[in-house]
Amino acid sequence: MANERARNADPFDLALGQRLKGLRTAAGVSVKTLAELIGVSWQQVSKYEKGIDRLRVSILVRIAKALKQPLAAFVEEGLGEGTPALPHYSIREMRDLQAAWSKMPQELRRDVLRLLRTITEGGGT
């Protein structure tokens, strides 16, 4: 029954589940620990990650808080059929980047952002 539901799952639910699993593993949090933090069974977390059961917004908010992620990390533009899994960015790297960014003067932030855009758009190769 669960395998049949997984096969028939909505592509959005599957992508959201993959994103949840990616963020959870990147944070170094086990299924069991996440389940305890959000007040559900580990089996339920597994069903969310496989797209078998749909995530309610209230649960998604609890998950985001438990993983110390913004809610937007789970539902970025393009999430759905054909969307690749979320890259496994290190939570530590993202926090370090955010801390460094917040210490920069505004003018330097603009320059760094321009440089990053140039590099990522192929102008810096």
N, C-alpha and C positions, 0 to 999 in steps of 0.2 A: 504494500500500500504506500509506504513512504517513498519507495523508488518510483512508483507511478506518479505520485504527486511531484517529485523532483523533476521528472521528465516533462510534466505539464506545467511547470512553474513559469510564471511571467518572466520575460527576459530582464525586466527592471528588478524584480525580486532577486533573481540570480546574480545580477551585477552588484546590487546592494550587499548581498551576502558575501560575495567575493571581496568587496571593498572592506566590509566589516572584518573579515578574516585577515586581510592584509594589514589593516591598522592594528588589530589585536596582536598579531605575531610581531609586527615591527616594534610594538611597545613592550614585547617580552611578557605578555600576559597570557596565562593559560586559559583554556575554555572554562575549567572549573573555577578559577579565580574570578573571571569576568562574571560568570553565573552568580557567584556569591555576592559580588559588588552590586549587581543590578536586581537581585532577588528572584532569579528564576533557576531552573535546573540546568545542569550542563548539557543535558539532552536538548533542551529548548534552544540554547545558544547554538548548538550544532545544527538544528533545524533552520535557524535564521541564516547561518552561514551558507547552508546548502540551498537556500531559497525555497525550502519546503513550506515554511510558515512565514507569513508576512509580518514585518516589523511595524508595530504601532509607533506613532510619533513619541508617545510618552516613554516607551522602552528605548527608542533611538536616542532620546535626550539623555537618559540614564547611562547608556553605553558611551555616548560622547563624553560625558563628565567622567566616567570611570577610566576612559582611555586618555583623558586630558586632551581632547581634540575638539575643534569647532564643529558644530553640526554640519556646516557646509562641506567638511571633508568627506562626508558620506554621500552627499547628493550633488556633487559638482555637475556642471553642464556636460551633457553628453552621456550621462549614465544611462545605460540601457543596452539593447541588443547591439552587439558588435563593439562595445566599449571595452578596451583592454583593462585588465586588472590594475588597480592603483599601484603605482611604483612603491617599492618598499623603502621609503625614506627613513633614515634614522631619526627617531624622535629627538635624540640628543642633538643631532646636527641642526634640526629645525629650530630647536630652542636656542642653540648657540647663535644661529643666524639672526633670529629675532632679537636676541639681546644685543648683538653687535649693531644691528640696524638701528635699534632705538637709541644707541649712544652717538650715532653719527649726526653731524649738523645737517640741516635740511638741504643745503646746497650740495653737499657731498652725496647725500642720498639720491638727488636728481642725477648727478654724474654717474654714480654706480648703476642706477637703473638704466640710463642710456647705454652704458657699456654692456650690461647684461642683455639688453634688447638687441644690440648690434651683434653680439656673439651668438645668441640663440636664433637669430634670423639669418644666420649664415654670413653676415658681413665681417665676422671676426676670424674666419678660417684662413 
